[in-house]
């Protein structure tokens, strides 16, 4: 049973380009959460999605960032017109049920975005 | 507002010693806490959790203590091993119950 799969593992973008980060949840999990980790910092919650629905986007920057979790396929975190400050590790977690925050809440290995 | 933090950014111990990693939180209404271990290049890995109606919980070689009076929790690792070297984060559930709020982390270094 594969865990949470994120790709790419590393992504380099020039300022102004778009970044697309993908997350495939664990089998049987229909809840996806995105977090951002700046260097030397803890993870910061961005957005919580279920299939075709955004449940909580209270941590998402107001501009340039968007997320989706379509009926088929992985969840996508999209960053438009990237800036150097977007350089960070982006982690996805998934769970089977809402509010399932214990050992059933599984993180992927992250995508490390570098903006040059 | 909601926030958690850790007392020390780094902790160095000898193999076989017991390690204690501390965390302070600010929201007295927080009801659920988790400790995570993050190794270099990997995502956070669940270690142990505790609910606010408990003050102690034990796992394999790890113990979490919760002091609600001073809003403090700690992670104790017995007989620390080189494989325990990692960054440790405490986290609390947000008010909506939908996500986690992480502290900044303590880097544990274990020397042989």
Interface residues (C-beta under 8 A of the other chain):
Chain A: X4 X33 X35 X40 X41 X42 X43 X44 X45 X48 X55 X56 X58 X59 X91 X93 X98 X99 X101 X102 X103 X105 X106 X107 X108 X109 X110
Chain B: X4 X32 X34 X41 X42 X43 X44 X45 X46 X49 X89 X91 X93 X94 X96 X97 X98 X99 X100 X101 X102 X103 X104 X105
